[in-house]
Amino acid sequence: MSPSLPLRPFLAKMDAYKPGEQLDGPRIVKLNTNENPYPPSPAVLTEIRSEAERLHLYPNPTSESLRRALAAYHGVELEQVLVGNGSDEILRLLIHAVVGPGQALGMVNPSYSLYPVLAKAFEGRTNYYPLIDLVRLPEDVFGGPEPIFILPNPNPPVGTLFTKAEIVRLCRERKGRMVVIDEAYVDFAQRDVVSLLVEFKNLVITRTFSKSFSLAGLRVGYLLGSTDLVAELMKIKDSYNMDRLSQVAAAAAVASVESMYRNRDRIVEERDRTAEELIRLGYRVPESHGNFLFAIHPRAAEHYSLLRQRGILVRYFDQEPLREGIRITIGTPEQMRALLAALKEIVG
Ligand SMILES: Cc1ncc(COP(=O)(O)O)c(C=O)c1O
């Protein structure tokens, strides 16, 4: 870093979040960043084309139509919805609002590795609660002291779905502190906790259009929470944080939600079929409720490299406790056949 730049010292001490590789090409089988292999509803493209004629005008600053559509979809008030540039922006806003210098964010480990990076960006730190056998919540997670605790449900990279009773207990025992349930993958699990918002004012739910709705390239996420929280976060978001195309496209995706359900069902079916095949090949595969599987094998790192040489990208996390697994996004049946054929050669 150049000593001539007046940058704050914490930046030199932090590492950036490492997203999965975004390689492209006709021969790449891309199963590494939990995208949806199917296109969004055709209504989305129709809306984008028509809205493109208005790009000379600023978008609605609070994404009001989209928030209205989301409020109706979830049965909550418009004022309980905040929309952002991917759920990553929503998570950043939450952490910005709660975590100050030296304060801690709480999370389980393993989980989504962006959270600690965001905490560092606000000079905070992270308390990790190691999951038992990669899947079970430890007892001390419930009463922890952090002002904000973030739990994805289902939780990547394994795909564990925590129960509603566990989330109720988290909200109860962390009263007065924020409990964020990151439901990025919830449509694949079909068991959300939106109904708990009435009872728990400290509960916040984040969602994304990147996974089940096939819109990772657009960047749309949102949160559902108390009206007070949304009003406060509105003060620190960018004034025009959502462009016109994203606002109309996401609203069209909600209006044609049956298209998402059809794709979701195909992915869930393929996930369960692939899990059985992987088990037959000798992997241990914990039950997943997301659009991905975590396949455990003592030679996982080698398998990752050999797949890569064959143009098949999966995700390998070179960190404890994940070194013995590869995370495989569920693609089309054709992509999964290619993956399984390659693994048969590799394992055999
Ligand atoms: C648990 C979890 N939350 C949030 C996100 C980010 O979603 P978005 O694309 O809306 O920023 C991801 C992306 O992989 C994720 O795994």
The ligand as a MOL file (V3000), in Angstrom:
LIG
                    3D

  0  0  0     0  0            999 V3000
M  V30 BEGIN CTAB
M  V30 COUNTS 16 16 0 0 0
M  V30 BEGIN ATOM
M  V30 1 C -25.9910 -17.3280 2.8400 0
M  V30 2 C -25.8790 -16.3240 1.7470 0
M  V30 3 N -26.3860 -15.1080 1.9510 0
M  V30 4 C -26.3150 -14.1630 0.9940 0
M  V30 5 C -25.7080 -14.4170 -0.2110 0
M  V30 6 C -25.5600 -13.3020 -1.2080 0
M  V30 7 O -26.6680 -13.1190 -1.9700 0
M  V30 8 P -26.7740 -11.9120 -2.9900 0
M  V30 9 O -26.4470 -12.4440 -4.3340 0
M  V30 10 O -28.2020 -11.4800 -2.8740 0
M  V30 11 O -25.8520 -10.8050 -2.5550 0
M  V30 12 C -25.1550 -15.6670 -0.4700 0
M  V30 13 C -24.4890 -15.9300 -1.7480 0
M  V30 14 O -23.9850 -16.9440 -2.0810 0
M  V30 15 C -25.2380 -16.6500 0.5480 0
M  V30 16 O -24.6940 -17.8510 0.3640 0
M  V30 END ATOM
M  V30 BEGIN BOND
M  V30 1 1 1 2
M  V30 2 1 2 3
M  V30 3 2 2 15
M  V30 4 2 3 4
M  V30 5 1 4 5
M  V30 6 1 5 6
M  V30 7 2 5 12
M  V30 8 1 6 7
M  V30 9 1 7 8
M  V30 10 2 8 9
M  V30 11 1 8 10
M  V30 12 1 8 11
M  V30 13 1 12 13
M  V30 14 1 12 15
M  V30 15 2 13 14
M  V30 16 1 15 16
M  V30 END BOND
M  V30 END CTAB
M  END
